[in-house]
Amino acid sequence: MIPVPDSELILYEPKYERNKNYKILVEKELEFIGKNEEMIKKYASIIYNQKINNYDVSYIKNVVDFKLLEEKCKEYKSNNN
């Protein structure tokens, strides 16, 4: 949902995590995401559409400005190519 240029992503491999407790946490999070991927995508899409269409819903006021972030991401990419 939040745009980030591929060039700025760093692959994180939990299997190389030294902190055992953090590794367990990350693995549990990944398991949850895997089991709930479709639901997460569905609700992320709903929130995205509500925000860009200026829905008058109380929680939308606390959601990031996706359009602004998309513009800034494009701007960043064009300035760093």
C-alpha positions in Angstrom: 0.0 0.0 0.0 2.8 2.4 0.7 4.9 2.9 -2.4 8.6 2.2 -2.1 10.9 2.0 -5.1 12.3 -1.5 -5.6 15.8 0.0 -5.5 15.3 0.9 -1.9 14.1 -2.5 -0.6 16.4 -4.7 1.3 15.6 -8.4 1.5 15.2 -9.6 5.0 15.6 -13.3 5.7 14.3 -14.4 9.1 16.4 -17.6 9.0 19.5 -15.4 9.5 18.0 -13.4 12.4 20.3 -13.7 15.4 17.8 -12.6 18.0 15.8 -15.9 18.7 12.8 -14.1 20.2 12.6 -11.7 17.3 12.9 -14.5 14.8 10.0 -16.3 16.4 7.9 -13.1 16.3 8.7 -12.5 12.6 7.9 -16.1 11.7 4.6 -15.9 13.5 3.8 -12.6 11.7 4.6 -14.2 8.4 2.5 -17.2 9.1 -0.5 -14.9 10.0 0.0 -12.9 6.8 0.1 -16.0 4.7 -3.1 -17.4 6.3 -4.9 -14.0 6.0 -3.4 -12.6 2.7 -6.7 -12.3 0.8 -8.5 -10.7 3.8 -5.6 -8.2 4.3 -5.6 -7.3 0.6 -9.4 -6.9 0.6 -9.5 -4.5 3.5 -6.3 -2.6 2.4 -8.1 -2.0 -0.9 -11.2 -0.8 0.8 -9.3 1.6 3.0 -7.2 2.9 0.0 -10.4 3.6 -2.0 -12.1 5.3 1.0 -9.1 7.6 1.5 -8.6 8.6 -2.2 -12.3 9.2 -2.6 -12.5 11.3 0.6 -15.1 9.1 2.4 -16.5 10.8 5.5 -15.5 7.9 7.9 -13.9 8.8 11.2 -10.9 6.4 10.9 -10.0 7.7 7.4 -8.7 10.9 9.0 -5.9 8.8 10.6 -4.9 7.1 7.3 -1.8 8.3 5.4 -2.3 10.3 2.2 -1.7 7.6 -0.4 -1.9 9.9 -3.4 0.8 12.2 -1.9 3.0 9.2 -1.1 2.6 7.9 -4.7 3.5 11.3 -6.1 6.6 11.5 -3.9 7.6 8.0 -4.8 7.4 8.8 -8.5 9.3 12.0 -7.9 12.0 10.1 -6.0 12.3 7.6 -8.8 12.7 10.2 -11.5 15.3 12.1 -9.5 17.3 8.9 -8.8 17.4 7.2 -12.1 
